[in-house]
Amino acid sequence: MKISQEDVILIKNLYLSKQYGARRVLSELPDKGWKLGSIDSLLKRSHKMGTVVPPGSIRRVAVEDLVLSQEDKPKRHR
């Protein structure tokens, strides 16, 4: 099964924030139907290149990451 861009972001966050490996990602999300080799390859690429995002989609993911980071910040009252 192909891994969607949203799932790539989810896997990236699990890998970077919680240090989950491929087996742990699969055990946490069993309904996705991913193969161990696919997740392992994605995480190896992340470790090697510093990212799990395929070339050409950097801008979209950067914007999504920025939006997610902004949602975590408390709103200022004026």
C-alpha positions in Angstrom: 0.0 0.0 0.0 1.3 3.4 -0.9 2.0 5.8 2.0 0.2 9.1 1.6 1.9 12.5 2.2 -0.1 12.9 5.4 1.1 9.5 6.6 4.7 10.5 5.8 4.4 13.5 8.0 2.9 11.3 10.8 5.7 8.8 10.5 8.3 11.6 10.5 6.8 13.0 13.7 6.8 9.6 15.4 10.4 9.0 14.3 11.7 12.4 15.3 9.7 13.2 18.5 9.3 9.7 20.0 12.2 7.9 18.3 9.9 5.2 17.0 11.4 2.6 14.7 9.6 0.8 11.8 8.2 -2.0 14.0 6.9 0.4 16.6 5.2 2.6 13.9 3.5 -0.5 12.6 2.4 -1.7 16.0 1.0 1.8 16.8 -0.9 2.0 13.5 -1.9 -1.5 12.5 -4.9 -0.5 10.4 -2.8 1.3 7.8 -1.7 -1.9 6.1 1.9 -0.7 5.6 4.7 -3.2 5.0 7.7 -3.3 7.4 10.1 -2.8 4.5 8.3 0.4 3.3 8.4 2.0 6.7 12.0 0.9 7.3 13.1 2.3 3.9 11.4 5.6 4.7 13.1 5.9 8.1 16.5 4.9 6.7 16.1 7.7 4.1 15.1 10.1 6.9 18.2 9.2 8.8 20.5 9.4 5.8 19.1 12.6 4.3 17.7 14.2 7.4 14.2 14.1 6.1 11.5 11.6 5.1 9.9 13.9 2.6 10.3 13.0 -1.1 12.1 15.6 -3.3 9.6 18.1 -4.8 7.2 18.2 -1.9 9.3 20.1 0.6 7.3 23.4 0.2 4.0 21.8 1.0 5.3 19.9 4.0 7.2 23.0 5.3 3.9 24.9 5.2 2.1 22.1 7.0 4.8 21.9 9.6 4.6 25.7 10.1 0.8 25.6 10.5 1.1 22.8 13.0 3.7 24.6 15.0 1.6 27.8 15.0 -1.4 25.9 16.4 0.6 24.9 19.4 1.5 28.4 20.4 -0.8 30.3 22.8 -2.7 33.1 21.3 -1.8 36.6 22.5 -4.6 38.9 23.7 -4.5 42.5 22.6 
